[in-house]
Amino acid sequence: MVFPPMHRTVPVVVSILALSLVGAGSAAGAGAPEERAGTERFVPARTDTTYNLYFGVFHSHSSYSDGVGTPAEAFTFARDVSGIDFLGVSDHHNQLDADEYADVLAQADAFTEDGVFVALAAQEWTGHSPETGYVDHAVVLEADHVFEAAEDDLAAFYEELAATECLAIFAHPSDYGFDNFAYSTVGDAWVGACEVRHDAHLAKYEVLLANGWRLGTAGGEDTHDGTWGDGPRWTVALAPALTKTDILDAVANHRTYSTRDGNLELVFRIDGHWMGDAFAHVGNLAFEIAVSDADEGDAIDRIELHQNGQLLQWTRPGNVSCEWYPDLTPPNGQNHYLVKVVETDGDRAWSAPIWIDCETDLPATPLLDHPMDGATVSTFTPSFTWHRSGGAKSYVLECSSSFDFSVDRSIVTVDAIEDTTCRLPLCLDGGESYFWRIAAVNEEGASAFSGVRTFEIGEVPLFSHDTVVELTSDPMDDTCPALAQGDETTWLVWDSSRDGNSELYYKTSDDCAESWSDAMRLTFDPASDAHPAVVGRSGRGAWVFWESMRDGNAEIYHTQYDGATWSEPHSASLDAAADQDPAVAVDGDGLLWLVWSSDREGRNFEVYSATHDGETWSPTSRVTYSSARDAQPVVVSVSGGETWLIWITDRDGNLEVYTKSHDGVSWADDVRLTNTMGAETHPSVARTDDGRIWLAYMRGGAVYYRVNEAGVWTDETVLPTQTSFGSASVDWPAVAQACDGRVHIAYQATDGGSRNILLQRSNYLSTDVSDPIDHAAPVVALERAFPNPLTASTSIAFELRESTDVTLAIYDVAGRLVRTLIEGPADAGRRALAWDARDDAGEKVAAGVYFARLEAGPDAVTRKLVVI
């Protein structure tokens, strides 16, 4: 088979400002004066001078709602201090009166000067979804009146946009916003963009695009503090001139992009069509991307091309400017493409998409899934995504230790299109860098390469930055997460003030925390419900405890979920003291342990406990005795019938973590676990299947963890927390093991004044999830299946140390035989078998938990599989 030559991107060394392009301040453009920083723009798309790039802000506030200053002061600051090209003053519509908005309109007219500065009268329509409980925000541009649409009627809002012929921009999208991002024909005609401030917003934006919306991206500065246009979230409008009409036309036609760098200039075109365009095309396409930053220290680390919400190709220029012409073939049908730029200092930009209805005979360029570019892996099991409409007959995977694939080259052809994983027959040395790519080949032999990804074989860190998942992104506070794994469901519970007072919310996952349900409200009470604790029960059940003020003072309440409904909240403690900080665990005998802190026996707080045997509660028992404050207890069941209590106390002058154990009869002495100059708070503890105890706690805005194995604690390690929008202060960790064996740590992260819940998973399993009797299998070794969880298929590899009779079969949770993969004599050595998620009759199995059991001679090993 002959492959086409590789198209390796060579970064342009000469600044693309010199590529015979026209600046906004030149005769061909109508830009602002050259002496005003940040407004002389360029168009880096070969010789096309259709549009200039204008930097500005649509979303900001004055004292007419919840900001500071007057609209006139805002426009003056943006023009003369920040040096941006346009500003919209967008006070909340429900805090604006007619006179105030009339002043915004008048000031916007007075400050607008073609070619110099555009001032926009705007308002932030603030609605409320009765179904989801989420508050919707949208910036309305240049309306002639304060909007009147009812706050609980999103359809009426869209209709008012159409009636007044006003454009709008979706603001800071979050879970369940805008009626779960439901498509609206009227709305799509008048909403021109969506704010994308960070990668969590990008995920919500992709949901909008998948639902049929056509929107550009916007920066969403949302200024409240009087620094209008000072960053770091700008919108760039592609317009022929700096006029109000042209800026609004850019929004209407989706020619806008979001950037966190005030100098980052981005042009994205396909076959001459600019970002924001939609067109139909027959044949292959020419992609062109140009990026530049005037600051010498702001090199471009990475440019990504996304197709239909997935990363397709990328390049890593390393310079301050680059032109890139990716060579790829779209799949047949509807597609959208957008560009993401990451600079070396972490600043990012997100383009508007280009929408294409493509028709071609060439095979579509495949997407690489694993390993990610730049990853360090312990084993190399690549996976990729194909397009059934793309006309591919087979796929060819290549791996090499050189970029041009001339050294140590290994090739595997995948003809069974159902199989998306493949093990390359290549012995990879640790510490070496390797490259891999995939080609899709059609009947005529024509092929299209994916991009090239690099990876390294080496020791994989337990936790890394790229394992962070943002589970909530509400502009109000989401705090105090609790995490637990039940028989079939992973539970996340937290408290939030998104509905005015502190209430409990929860999410669930039935695929080992790979995907999550929508957020659901758990408590409904005018008092404060906070600080939840959760434990998984049989099936999909759970038991949630929390601290509530509904009785006038802090008490512990609880509710149970039976897989269908929640029980009415009940109090587990009713006295005149303050009972708070509940935590729960289930021991090996099925006894539920509840611990909490209380001042019921004096003026200082101590730790108390009670147990529940499934029917009744035991009497309350005091667990700690000191003159200091003992609080924030957590509890865990360990091997040998012991239960461990862990809590924080200031008995040594500063807050430290202590522990003590219960042997089934009595509590042992207190033992100090930490000894630092800082203050440890909010401990969380969990036991994994291998018997290890995982402890996480917070100190100084960071999360630390320690592991106890066979009675010995490791030194503390800082969790490398980093959100998609940069580093953040983190607190309140919650640790648990998901059903795939990975350790998960949830925590709250504070960024920009709001707090949200993030989840970080370990890069590999903390333990081999197997039957307890299978820990010592001298004849057979069953490797972890990959992928797992699986959708279409998984690869199950095993190794025999001697020749013997072998049976590898799949069973369901009831122990019924589902599929026999191999049965009979087998030679010593290693082999891999694929399971396509079908039973022996060839029927697809239902989603759920299954077990792969390998029997070899006298030995047997079992692995858990999750089909989603």
N, C-alpha and C positions, 0 to 999 in steps of 0.2 A: 504494500500500500504506500502510495506517495502522498506526503503531506505538503501543503503550501508552506512557503517560508514564514517564519515567525515575524510578527510585527512588533518589535520592541520599541517602546516609546523612548525617544531621546529628548530630554528637557531642552528647551530653547534657552541658550545662554544669553543672547542679546535680548534686552527688554522688548516686550511686544508693543510698548508704546512707540517704538520706532518703525513698526511694520506698515508704513504708508497709511496711517489711520488718522481720523479726524477727531480732534478734541472738542469738548463741549464749549470751550472758550474761544474757539477759532471762528473763522468766517462761515464755516459750514454749519456751525451749531449756534445755539442761542443760550449758552451757559452763563454762569455768574462771572463776575470779575475775577481775573486771575489771582489778585492779591488775597482773596478770601479763601482760606485753606479748606480743602476737602470738596471743592465744587468743580474743579476742572477735570472732566471725565474723558474717557476714550471709548472707542468701539473696536475691540480686538477680534474682528472676524474677517480676516483677509482684507479686501478693499471695500467691503460693504459699509456705508456710512448712514444707514437708515436711522439708527437710534443713538442717542447719547445716554449715559448712565447718570441718574440723579439720585443722591442720597438724602433720605429724610425719615420722618416719623409720622404715622397716621394716628397713633394712639397715645394721648397724653392728657393730663388733668390740670385744672386750675382750682382756685378757691370756690368756684361756682358749684363744685361738688365736694370731693374729699381730697383735693390737692391744695396747693398754695399758690399765691400770686393771681394776677389778673390775666385774661387772654392777651392783652397788649404786652404785658411783661413776658409772657411765654413766647410770643412771636419775636419780640426784640431779642431775647436771650438766644433763641434758636438761630436767628439770622446772624447776629453780631458776635456771639460768644462761641456757640457750637459750630457755626459755619456750615450748617446743613442747607439743603436746597428747598425743602418744604417741611411744614409742620401742620398737623391737624390737632386742634384742641378739642378733646372728646369727653366732656364731662358726662356723668351718668344722667340719663334722660329723666329718671325719676327723682333727681335732685335739682333739676333745672326748671326755672320758671320762664315764662315767655319773654320777659324783659331781659333776663340774663342771656338767653339764647340770641335775642335780637342784637345784643352787644357783641356776642361772638361773631355773628354774621357781619356786622359793621366793621369790626376790627380785622377780620379776614380780608374783606375787600380793601381796607385801607393799607394793609401791609403787603398785599400782592403786587409785585412789580415784575412783569414779564422779563425773563432772562436773568433775573437777580434772585427772586425769592417768591415762593408760592405759599400763601397762608390759607388754610382750609378750616371752615366751620364744620365741626363734627360733633357727634354725641355717642355715648356708649349705651345702646339699648340694653337694659338689664332685665332679662326675663327669668321665668321660673318654670321648670318642667314638673307638673304635678305627678307624673308617672315615675320619674327617676329621682325627683327631689333635687336635681342639679340646677344651679343658677346659670343660665345662658348669658353670654355677653357677645355683642357684635357692635363694631364701630360703623356708624352711619355717616356718610360723607355728603356735605353740602345740601342737607335738607332745608326746606324753607320754614319748618316749624318743628316744635318738640314732638317727637313721635308719640302716638296715642294708642298703639296696639297694646292690648292687655298683656300683662307680664306672663300669663300662663297660656298664651295663645301664639305659638310660633308661626302657625300658618297665617294668622292675621298680620304678624310682623312682615312676613314675605309679601303679602298682598299690599301692605302700606308702602313697602319699597317700590313695588311696581306702579302703584297709583301715583306716587310722587316722583318716580323715575330717579331714585337715589341709589347709589352704590353702597355696599356694605362689605365689611371684612369680619370673618369669624375671629373672636378674640380667645386667646389661651385655651385651646380645646382640651377637654379632660374627659374622664370616663362618663359615659351616658349623656354627654352634652348634646344639645340640638336634636332632641328626640332620638338619641342613639345614632346620630349622624344620618338619619333617614333622608333619602333623596327627595327633593322638591323641585319640580320643573320651574315654578315661579321663582323660588329661591335661587336656583342655579343661574337664572337669567340676570339676577341683580346682586348676588354675592360674588365679588370678584377675586377674593383671596382669603387665606387662612393664616393666622399667626403660627409660625414655627420658630420657637425660641431655642429649643434644644431637641435632642433625638427622641425624647419621650413624646413631644408634640408631633414629631415626624411620624411616629407610629399612629397617632390619632388622625393625622392628615392623610395617611395612606388608607385608612378606613373610609374617609370621605371620598377619596379618589376611587376606591374599589366599589363604593355605592353609586358611582356615576357622576359625582360632582366634578366640575372643571374649575379649578381655583389656582391662582398664583400663590406664592408664599410671601409673608410679611414679617417684619421684625418684631413688632409688638413691644415697644419700650415701656409703655404704661407708666409714664413718669408721674409721680405725686409730690416730689420733693423740691421742685423748682430748678431742676437741671435738664430742661427740655432739650432733647437732641444730643445730649452729651454721652449717650450710649449706655450699655454696649449692645443695643439691639436696634439695628436700622433696617429700613426697607429701601431697596433700590428700584426705581422705576425706569424702564426703558422707554424713552420718549424722544421725538424729533426735536423738541424745544422745551425750555423751562417755562411752561404756561400752565394755568390751572386746567384748561381744557385737555392739554396733552398728558398731564399727570393723571387726571381722572380716566382718560382713554386707556392709559397703561393698566390701570386697575381693572377696567371693564374687559380688557382683552387678555388679562392674566399675565401681562409682561412685567412682573415684579419678582424680586427675589429677596430672601432674608439673609442678613449677615450680622455677625458679631464683631466684625472688624470694619472700621470706618473707611478703610482704604482698599478693601478687597473688591476687585473688579472681575466680574464673571460674565462671559458670553457663551451661550449654548445654542447651537443650531443643528438641524438635521435637514439635509437637502435644501438648504437655503431658508428653511422655516425657523423662526425664532422661538425661544421659550414662550409658552402660552398658546402657540398655534396648534391647530388640529387639522390633519389632512389625510387623504388616502393615497396609497402608493403601490405600484406594481414593480417588482424587481428589488434589487438590493439598495441600501441607503448609505449616504455619506454623513457621518457624524463629525462635528467639529466643536471643540471645547477650548476656550482660552481663559486663563486665569492670571491675574497680576496683583501684586501688592506693592505700593510705592515705598513702604518701609523696608529697609535692607534687612532688618532682623526678623521679619515675618516671612520666613520661607514657607513654601507650600509642601506640606508633608505628604498629603494624599489627596487624590481626586478620584471620586467614585462615580460610576454610572449605574443607576438603579433602574431596573426594568420591572414594572408591575409590582413594586414594593419589595423587590429582592435585589441584592447586590449582584451585578452582572460582571462588570470589569472595573479595573482600577489602575492607576499609575502613581508612582511616588517620585515626583520631580526633584524635590530637595532644593529648588531655586525659588526666587521671588516671582518668576513669571514662567509660563509654560503654555504651549499650544499642543493639543492632543487630538488625534484623529483616530479613535478606536475603530477597529475593523471587526464588524459583527453582523449577524443576520437575525432580524426579529422573527419570532414565530408568526404564522399566518393569523390574521384576525386583529382584534382590538388590543393595543398595547399603549402604555405610557412610560416615558423615560424622564428622569430628573437627575440632576448632578448635585453631589454633596462634596464640599471642599473642607479639608481639615488642615490648619496651619500648624507649624511646629510649636507655637505657644498655646495651642488648644482652641483658638478661635475657629469658628465654623461658618459656612454659608450653605444655603439650600436653595437651588434654583426652582423656578416654576417648571412644570412638566411640559413635554411636547407629546401630543396624542396622535397616534398613527393607526390607521386601518391598513394593514400590510397584506400583500399577496405576493408570494415568491415560491419558486421551485427549489430553492436552496434549503438545506437543513438548518434549523435554528441553532444559534450558538447556545450550548448548554451552560448551566449555572453550576459553579462549584459550591458545595456546602461545607465539606469538612476535609482536612483541617483548614481553619481560617488562615489568611495570610499573616505571616510573622509569628504563628503559634509555635509553642514548644509542646511536643507530643511524646508520649511514651511508646505508642504503637501507631502505625500508619494504616488506617482503614478509611480510605477516601469515600465520600459519597457525593452525588451530584444530582441535579434536577434536569429533566428533559422536557420537551414540549411535543405532545402527540401530534399537534398540528404542523410540526416543523419538518416532516418528511424524512426523519432519520431512520436508517435501517439498523445501524449499530453505532456503538460508541467505542472510542479508543482512548484508554487512559495511559499516560506516560509519566514516568518519574525518573529524575536524573539528579546527579550532584552538580550539574552545571546549567547555567541559565539557557544556553543554546541546545541543551539536551544531547550533547555529544559525548558525555562521560557517564559511565555507570547507568546507561539508559535501560529502563525496563518498560515493556509494553504489554498491556492486557486489553484484549478485545471483548466487549460485552455485547453479545448478540441477543440475549434474553432481556428485552426491554423492561420486563417486570422487575428485574433485579437492579436496584439502585446502589448497591455497595459492591466493592471488590477489594480483595487483598492482593497487593502487588508482590510477586515472587522476587523480592529484593532484600538482601541483608543490609540493613541500614545501621551505620555506626553512630554511637552516641556522640553528641557534641557537634555533629556535622550539619550543614545546611543543605536542604534539598529543594527541588522544584517539581511541581506537577501541573499538568494541564489535561484537558479533554478535548477531543475532536468528535463532532457528530458527522456521520457519513451516510449519504443516501444511496439509492440504487445505482446511480451513475458514477459513484465514487467521489462526488464533490463533498468537501468537508469544510467545517468552520470550527476554528479553535476557540476555546475559552481563553480567558486571561491566564496568566501564569501566577501561581501562588507559591510562596516560599514557606518552609517550615523547618523546624530543627528537632532532631531526636535528642531527648535529654530528660532530665528529671523535671517533672511537671510540678509547679507549686500547688499546694493544696487549694489556695484561693488566689484569684487574680482579678485585676480591674475589669476585664472583659466578661466577667460572670455576673455583673450587676444587672438586675432587672427592676425597673420602676413599676411598682404595683398600684400606686395611687399618684395622681397629679392634680388634686383639687387645689384651688387657690387658697382655701381655708386650711386650718390645721388638721392633719391626720397624724395621730400620735399613738404611742404606747402599744406597739404590735404584740400579739401573742400568736404563737405558731405551734401546730401539732399535727401529727400524722395518725390518722385512724386506720381501720382495716382497709377501706377502699378510698378514702378521701383525705386530702391535705387541707387543713383549716388555717386561715389567717383571720384574726379578729383584731380590731383596733377601735380607738375612740376618736371622734371627729366633731368639730364644731361647725360643720358645713351647713347644718340646719338651724343655727342660732345658739343652741346649747349643746353641751357635750352628750353625745349618744354613741352607742356601739354599732359598728358595721362589720360585715364579714365578706370574705371571698372563699371559694373552694376550688380545688383542682382534683380531677379524677385521673390524671396522667402523670403523677409524680412531680407536680409543680412545673410542668412544661407549659401548660396553658391554664388560664384562670377564668372563673365565671365573672360576671359583672358584680360590682359592689352592691350588697343588699343591707338594708337597715335592719338592725336587730332589736333595738329598744326604742320606745316611744313614751317619754316621760318628761314633764317640764323641769324636773330636777336633773342634776348632773349624774350621768352614768359614765364611768371611766375605769381605767386600769384593768382590762379584761385578762382572764386566764382561760385556756381552752384545753380540753383533752378529748381525743378521739375515742369513740365507743364502737360497738359492734356494727358491722355493715357500714352505712354512711352516716351513722349517728355521731353526736358530740354532746359534750356537757360544757357550758360556758359559765364562769363565775366572774363577778365584777364588783367594784366599789360604787355604791349609789348613795346619793343624798336625799332620796325621796322620802325618808322618814325623819328628816330634819337634821340628822347627823350621819356620819359615814357608817354604812352597814354593808355586809357582804350579801349579794343576791346571786341567784343562779337560775338557769333555764336549761332544758334538755331538748335535743333534736332527735327524733326517732327515725329519721330518713325521709319524713314527709312533712311534719309540722313541728313547731316549737311549743313547748309547754309555757304556761303563764309564769312570769318571774316570781320566785319565792325567796324569802330571806333565809339565809343560813345563820344569821347572827342578829339578835335584837336586844340591845342593852343601851344604857346611857353613854357608853364610851364610844370612841372612834375606832371602828374596825376597818382596816384598809389593806391594800397590797395583797390581794389573794393570789395563790398559786396552787396548782393541782397536779397530781400524778397518780398513776395506777400501778400497784405493785404486782409481783409475780403471782399472787393469789387472787387477783382481781379486785383487791380492796382499794377504794379511792381515798387518797390522802388530800386533805385541804389544809393549807397553812396560811396564816395571815398575821399582820401586826396589829396590836391594840394597846390602848392605855387603860384598859378596864380595871387594872389592879394598882394603879398609882399614876403619877404624873409623867412617867417615862413610858416609852413604847417597848413592848416585849413581843416575842413570837409565840403564837398559839397554834394548835393543830386539832383536827377532828378527822375521823374516818367514816366512810359510808360503805356498808357491805352489800349494797344493792337494794336494801329495804329501809334501813334505819341509820341514823347518825349516832356515833359514839359521843360520850360526854366530851366537852372541850377540855383540852389539856395545855397547860403552860409549858413551853419548851425552853425558853431562855430566862436567865436570872442575872441581871446586871443593873447598875445604877445609870448606865448610859442608854442611848436609844438603839434598840435592835429592830430593824425594819427591812422591808423589801425581801421577804423570804421566798425561796424556791425549793422544790422538793423533787427527788428522783429515786426510783427504785433501782437498786444495783443487784449484782449476782449474790447468791447465797442467802437470799431472804432479807437483806439489809435495805433500809431506806435512809437516804442522806438528806439532810437539811442544809441549805446554804443561805446565808443572809449577809447584810452589811450592818456594821456597828461603828460608833465613834468612841468606843470605850478606850481606845489607845490614842486619843487626841485628834485623829483624822479618820475618815471613813475607810474601813478595810473590809475584806471579805472573810467570813468565818464559816466553818462547817462543823457538823456533828452527825453521828450516825445512830440509827435505831436498829437493834438486832432482833426485833419482834417482841422484846420484853421491856427494855428500858433504853434511855438515851445515854450515849457516851459523853465524854467531856468535850468542851468547845475546842476547836483547833483553828488557828489563824492560817489563812491561805495566802494573803497578800501582805506585803510590807514595803510600801512606797511612800514617797512624800506627797503624792497626789491623793485624790479622793475617788475611790471606786464606788460606783452606784449601779443600780438596775441589773443585777446578775440574772442569768438565765442558764438552765442546765438541761441536758438530755442524755439519754443512754442510747448508743447505737447497737446494732445487732451483734457486733463483735465483743460486746461487754464494756467498751470504753465509755467513760463519762466525759462529756464535752461541757465546759463552762465558758460562758461569755459574759463580759461586763464592760462598762463604760468608764473611761477616765480621760479628762481633758479634751473632749470633743472627738475621741476616737474609740473604736471598739477593739477590745483585746480578747483572746481566747486561750484556754489551757485544756489539756487532755490528760485524763487519769487512766492509766493502763496498768492493771494488776497492782493497784494501790499506790502507784507513783505518779505524781503530777509533772507534766512537762513545764518548761519555762513559758512565760506568757509570750504570745505573738500578736502583733497588731494586725487587724484585718485590713487589707489594702482597699478600703472603700473609696470609690470614686464614681460619681454620677456621670451621666452622659453630658451634663453641662458643666463639668469641672468638679473640683474637690468641694466637699460640704462638711459642716459640722454634723456629726452623727451621734445618736444616743439610743437608749432603750433597746438593746439587742434581744432577739428571741431565737433560740437555737432548737433545731429538730432534725430528725433524719426522715427523708422522704422514702417512698416505697421502692425507689431504684437504688437505695443504699447511699446516696449522696447526702452530705451534711449541708443543711441550709441555715443561714443566719439572716433573719429579717431585722430591720432597724429603721428608725426614723431619721431622716436627713433634713437639715435646715438649709434652705437656699433662698436668698432674696426675701427673707421674712416669712416664707411659708414652709410648713413641714409636711413631708410626705413619706410614705412607706416604701422602702426598697428591699429587695431580696437578693442575697448573694449565695450561690451554690458552689460547692467544692468542685474542682475540676475532674475528680475521679471518685470512685466509690470509697467510702471509709472502710468498707469490709466486703468480702464476698458474701452476697446474700444467698445462703444455702440452708438446707436442712441441718439441724444441730448435729445429727449423727454422721454427717458427711465431712467433718473437719479434717479427718486423716484418711485420705484415699490414696494408697500407695500405687495403685495400678493405673488410675485414670485421672486426668485433669480436664475439667470443663471450663473453657474460657467464658468471659462475659459476652453475651450476644451484642451485636451492633448492627443497626441502631436498636436502641431500647430505651424508651418506648418506640414502637414501630407502627407504621401505617400499612405499607404494602408487603414488606418482606424484611427479614433479618438474617444475618449470617451467624451460625452457631459453630464454633470451632472447638475441637477437643484433641487431646494428645494421649496416646497409649504408651505406657512404658514397656509393655510386652504384648505380644499377640494374644488375643483372647476373643471370646464371643462378646458382642456389643449390641446393646439396644439403646437407641436414642429416640425418645417419644415425647409428645406434647400432651399435657393433661390440663383440664380446667380446674377451677378452685374446688369443685366437688370431688375431684379425684378421678373423673371420667376420662378415658382415653380419647384424645382428639385426633392425633396424627402420629403415625410411626414413620420416622425419617430413615432409620436404618435398623436392621435386625439380622444378626448372623456373625460369622467370623470376620475379624479385621486384623490387619498387620500392625505392628508397633509403629509409632510415628504420629504425625499431626495431620489432620484433615479438617475441612470445613464443609458444612452442609447449610443449605438455604431452606428457610421455612417461609412460605408465601402467605401465611395467615389463613390457610385453608385447612379443612379437616380431610379425613381419608376419602370422603365422598366428593371432594373438590369444591365444596361450598365455603364461602368466606365466613370466618368465625365472627362472632359479635365482639364489640369492644369490651375489654375487661382484663383481668389478671389471669395468666396462664403459667405453667411450669414446664420447663424443659428438663427431663430427667434422663441422665446417662447412666446405664448399668453396664459394668465391665467386670466379668468374673465375680468376685465376692464384694466388689465395691460399687457405690452409687453416689452420684452428685446431682444436685438439683439447682436450677437457676430460675429466678422469677422473670417472667416476660410480661410486658404491658402492651396491649393492642389498643390503639386509639383511632 
